[in-house]
């Protein structure tokens, strides 16, 4: 994260772990009922530039990069040869370049891995996390606040350029702003005048409610794309019409030849667990059959506890017997997702 931006956020009251801005209870409430502005401090950016960039990314990632329009964005993943996800990206164009947003804890390793594929391709990969600041806006007034910056609200996964940045619309309620570091403080001030400043906990709560997975260090190689609903229209991270990419054979075979036995669901927990914690069902016995994808504290008004996205055997979810941490650990209470799985 840009150091000047980090110091600015500290002056605004952002906690050292970026989880809240001093009012966690109010921030979680606002994430549900109002509009929040949050620094997306746990994610970074890789810039891909050069005349071979489109084909380079298209041949490596799960989604169709060739047909991303100038004002569009895509979800996509990088997989191992066995079809296991090692990174998830939000990708959009910036002129002739592409920006890839991913979890900051895996960015250096993924930057290095992508660089290994460059070889003689005319592609340059750089860490752009210092030059661009990521700000999230979520809530009922998000579109009007973004429009107030000079951006067009547009459709989901559409982008719009405004002075000093790009707005990427994730869905009806959520936007990511990639802002030049030199104007980030000004943009934050405009947004914070009409939205509740919040930390990562409130931003993750909205991410979970939207059913949007994100791969972090603790979950690398834990899931195939289908396990985290990546191929479903509600996420839209896989194209089955494009050519080969690492793991493509496994991903395609899963889609066309077999039923997906594990899926990602939304749930509630009474206790706190970290991302990547194993989950269990009576059917699987002592063998874990999934893991937590993302976790965030829930509003006190809704009973407190924690919300999560978790991957688990569908049969276990249907039976209502899913436990976290151990076969006799806390039981998950399932919540609805905003899109259909089957």
C-alpha positions in Angstrom: 0.0 0.0 0.0 1.2 3.5 -0.8 2.9 4.9 2.4 1.4 8.4 2.2 -2.0 6.8 1.8 -1.4 4.5 4.8 -0.4 7.5 7.0 -3.5 9.4 5.8 -5.8 6.5 6.7 -4.2 6.3 10.1 -5.1 9.9 10.7 -8.7 9.1 9.8 -8.8 6.5 12.5 -8.2 3.3 10.5 -6.9 0.6 12.9 -3.5 -0.9 12.4 -5.0 -4.1 11.0 -7.4 -2.0 8.8 -10.4 -3.9 10.1 -12.3 -0.8 11.3 -12.2 2.9 11.6 -12.9 3.0 15.3 -16.6 2.2 15.2 -16.9 -1.5 14.2 -20.5 -1.8 15.4 -21.6 1.2 13.5 -19.6 0.3 10.4 -21.2 -3.2 10.2 -24.6 -1.7 10.7 -23.9 0.8 7.9 -22.7 -2.0 5.6 -26.2 -3.4 5.8 -28.4 -0.4 6.1 -26.6 2.6 4.7 -23.5 3.3 2.5 -19.9 2.8 3.4 -16.5 3.9 2.0 -13.6 1.6 2.8 -9.9 1.4 1.9 -9.4 -2.0 0.3 -6.1 -2.3 2.2 -5.7 -6.1 1.8 -5.6 -6.1 -2.0 -3.1 -4.8 -4.5 -2.6 -4.4 -8.3 -0.4 -5.9 -11.0 -0.1 -3.9 -14.2 0.3 -5.8 -17.4 1.5 -3.8 -20.5 2.9 -4.5 -23.9 1.7 -5.6 -27.3 1.3 -9.3 -26.3 -0.6 -8.6 -23.1 -4.0 -9.7 -24.3 -2.9 -13.1 -25.6 -0.6 -13.6 -22.7 -3.4 -13.2 -20.1 -5.9 -15.0 -22.2 -3.7 -18.1 -22.4 -3.2 -18.2 -18.6 -6.5 -17.3 -17.0 -9.9 -19.0 -16.7 -11.9 -16.2 -18.4 -12.0 -14.6 -21.8 -9.6 -11.7 -21.8 -9.6 -11.1 -25.5 -13.1 -9.7 -25.5 -13.0 -7.5 -22.4 -14.2 -4.2 -23.8 -12.5 -0.9 -23.1 -15.2 -0.1 -20.5 -15.5 -3.6 -19.0 -14.1 -5.8 -16.3 -13.9 -9.6 -15.6 -13.4 -12.0 -12.8 -10.7 -14.6 -13.6 -8.5 -17.1 -11.9 -5.0 -18.6 -12.3 -5.0 -22.3 -11.7 -2.4 -25.1 -11.3 -2.2 -27.9 -13.9 -4.6 -29.8 -11.6 -7.2 -27.1 -11.9 -6.7 -25.7 -8.4 -7.0 -22.0 -7.9 -3.9 -20.1 -6.8 -5.2 -16.6 -7.4 -8.4 -14.8 -8.2 -8.5 -11.5 -10.0 -10.7 -8.6 -10.9 -9.3 -7.4 -14.3 -10.0 -4.3 -16.3 -8.4 -2.2 -19.0 -6.6 1.1 -18.5 -5.8 2.3 -22.0 -3.7 -0.4 -23.6 -2.8 -1.9 -20.2 -4.6 -4.3 -18.0 -4.8 -4.0 -14.2 -5.2 -7.2 -12.1 -6.6 -6.7 -8.6 -5.7 -9.6 -6.2 -5.1 -10.3 -2.5 -2.0 -8.5 -1.3 -0.7 -11.5 0.6 -0.2 -13.5 -2.6 0.7 -10.6 -4.9 4.5 -11.0 -4.8 4.4 -14.7 -5.5 1.8 -14.4 -8.2 3.7 -11.6 -9.8 6.8 -13.8 -9.9 4.9 -16.8 -11.2 3.3 -14.8 -14.0 6.7 -13.4 -14.9 8.0 -16.9 -15.4 5.5 -17.3 -18.3 6.6 -14.1 -20.1 9.6 -15.6 -21.9 9.9 -13.9 -25.2 6.4 -12.3 -25.1 6.3 -8.6 -25.3 4.7 -8.2 -21.9 5.8 -6.2 -18.9 4.4 -6.9 -15.4 4.8 -4.4 -12.6 3.5 -4.1 -9.1 1.1 -1.1 -9.3 0.0 -1.1 -5.7 1.9 2.2 -4.9 0.6 4.1 -7.9 -3.0 3.2 -7.5 -5.1 3.3 -4.3 -8.1 0.9 -4.0 -11.3 2.3 -2.4 -14.5 0.4 -2.0 -18.0 2.1 -2.0 -21.0 -0.1 -1.0 -24.6 0.6 -0.2 -27.8 2.0 -1.6 -26.2 5.4 -2.4 -23.0 4.0 -3.9 -24.0 4.7 -7.5 -24.9 8.3 -6.8 -21.7 8.9 -4.8 -19.6 7.5 -7.6 -21.5 9.6 -10.1 -20.6 12.6 -8.0 -17.0 12.0 -8.8 -17.7 12.2 -12.5 -18.0 8.5 -13.3 -20.9 6.8 -15.0 -22.7 4.2 -12.8 -23.1 1.8 -15.7 -23.9 -1.9 -15.5 -22.3 -4.6 -13.4 -18.6 -5.2 -14.4 -18.6 -2.0 -16.3 -15.9 0.6 -15.8 -15.9 4.4 -16.1 -13.0 6.8 -16.0 -13.2 9.9 -13.8 -10.6 12.5 -13.0 -7.8 10.7 -11.3 -9.2 7.2 -11.4 -11.4 4.4 -12.7 -14.6 3.1 -11.2 -15.5 -0.6 -11.5 -19.0 -1.5 -10.8 -19.2 -5.0 -9.1 -22.9 -5.2 -8.7 -25.9 -3.1 -7.9 -24.5 -2.0 -4.5 -20.7 -2.2 -4.8 -17.9 -0.3 -6.6 -14.2 -0.5 -6.6 -12.3 2.7 -7.3 -8.7 2.5 -8.5 -7.5 6.0 -7.8 -4.2 7.7 -8.5 -2.3 8.0 -5.2 -1.8 11.8 -5.7 -5.6 12.4 -5.6 -6.7 9.6 -3.2 -7.1 11.9 -0.2 -9.3 14.3 -2.1 -11.5 11.4 -3.4 -11.8 9.9 0.0 -12.9 13.2 1.5 -15.7 13.6 -1.1 -16.9 10.1 -0.4 -16.6 10.2 3.4 -18.7 13.4 3.5 -21.7 11.3 2.5 -20.8 7.7 3.4 -19.7 6.0 6.6 -16.0 5.4 6.7 -15.4 1.8 7.4 -12.7 -0.9 7.5 -12.1 -4.2 5.9 -14.6 -6.0 8.2 -17.6 -4.1 6.8 -16.2 -4.4 3.2 -15.9 -8.2 3.6 -19.4 -8.5 5.0 -20.7 -7.1 1.8 -18.4 -9.4 -0.2 -19.8 -12.4 1.6 -23.4 -11.2 1.2 -22.7 -11.0 -2.6 -21.3 -14.5 -2.6 -18.0 -13.4 -4.1 -15.0 -15.6 -3.3 -11.5 -14.4 -3.1 -8.4 -16.5 -3.0 -5.8 -15.7 -0.3 -2.6 -17.4 0.9 -4.5 -19.7 3.2 -6.8 -21.0 0.4 -4.3 -21.4 -2.5 -4.8 -24.8 -4.2 -7.7 -25.6 -1.9 -10.5 -25.2 -4.5 -11.3 -25.7 -8.2 -13.2 -22.9 -9.8 -16.5 -24.7 -9.6 -16.1 -25.3 -5.9 -16.3 -21.5 -5.3 -19.1 -21.1 -7.8 -16.7 -19.3 -10.2 -18.4 -20.6 -13.3 -21.9 -19.5 -12.3 -23.4 -16.3 -13.8 -23.5 -14.8 -10.3 -19.7 -14.8 -10.3 -18.7 -15.2 -13.9 -15.1 -16.1 -13.6 -14.8 -19.0 -16.2 -15.3 -19.1 -19.9 -15.9 -22.5 -21.5 -15.6 -21.1 -25.0 -12.0 -20.0 -24.9 -8.9 -22.1 -25.5 -6.5 -23.8 -23.2 -5.0 -22.5 -20.0 -3.3 -24.2 -17.0 -5.8 -26.6 -15.5 -8.4 -26.1 -18.3 -8.8 -29.9 -18.9 -9.7 -30.5 -15.3 -12.1 -27.5 -15.1 -13.8 -28.5 -18.4 -14.1 -32.2 -17.4 -15.7 -31.2 -14.1 -18.2 -29.1 -16.0 -19.2 -31.5 -18.7 -18.7 -35.0 -17.2 -19.6 -34.9 -13.6 -21.6 -33.3 -10.9 -19.9 -30.8 -8.7 -19.9 -32.4 -5.2 -18.6 -29.4 -3.3 -20.0 -25.9 -3.6 -19.6 -22.6 -1.9 -22.4 -21.5 0.5 -23.0 -18.6 2.8 -23.3 -19.3 6.5 -23.3 -17.9 10.1 -21.1 -18.9 13.0 -21.2 -18.1 16.7 -17.4 -18.2 17.0 -14.6 -16.6 15.1 -12.5 -18.8 12.7 -9.8 -17.8 10.2 -10.1 -18.2 6.5 -8.9 -21.6 5.4 -10.2 -23.4 8.5 -11.4 -27.0 7.6 -15.1 -27.9 7.7 -16.5 -31.4 8.4 -19.7 -33.4 7.9 -20.9 -36.6 9.6 -20.8 -38.2 6.1 -17.1 -37.5 5.7 -16.3 -38.5 9.3 -12.8 -37.3 10.5 -11.8 -36.3 7.0 -12.4 -32.6 6.2 -14.6 -31.9 3.2 -14.1 -28.2 2.6 -12.9 -25.0 4.2 -13.8 -21.4 5.0 -13.4 -19.0 2.1 -14.0 -15.7 3.9 -15.2 -14.6 7.3 -16.5 -11.3 8.7 -18.2 -10.2 12.0 -22.0 -9.8 11.7 -24.0 -6.8 13.0 -25.1 -7.0 16.6 -28.6 -6.1 15.4 -28.6 -9.5 13.6 -27.5 -11.4 16.6 -23.7 -10.9 16.2 -21.5 -13.8 15.5 -19.8 -14.1 12.1 -20.8 -14.6 8.5 -18.8 -16.7 6.2 -18.5 -18.2 2.8 -17.5 -21.8 3.0 -16.9 -24.7 0.6 -18.4 -28.0 1.7 -20.0 -31.2 0.3 -23.5 -30.3 -1.0 -24.9 -33.3 0.7 -23.7 -32.1 4.1 -25.3 -28.7 3.5 -28.6 -30.3 2.5 -28.5 -32.4 5.7 -27.8 -29.3 7.8 -24.9 -30.9 9.5 -21.7 -28.9 8.8 -19.1 -28.3 11.5 -16.1 -25.9 11.5 -12.7 -26.7 12.9 -13.4 -30.3 13.9 -16.1 -33.0 13.3 -17.7 -31.9 16.6 -16.9 -28.2 16.2 -19.4 -25.3 16.0 -22.3 -25.9 13.6 -22.9 -23.7 10.6 -26.3 -22.0 10.1 -26.8 -21.5 6.4 -27.9 -18.2 4.8 -29.1 -17.5 1.3 -26.9 -16.4 -1.6 -28.0 -13.8 -4.1 -27.7 -16.3 -7.0 -28.9 -19.8 -7.6 -26.3 -22.6 -7.4 -28.2 -25.4 -9.2 
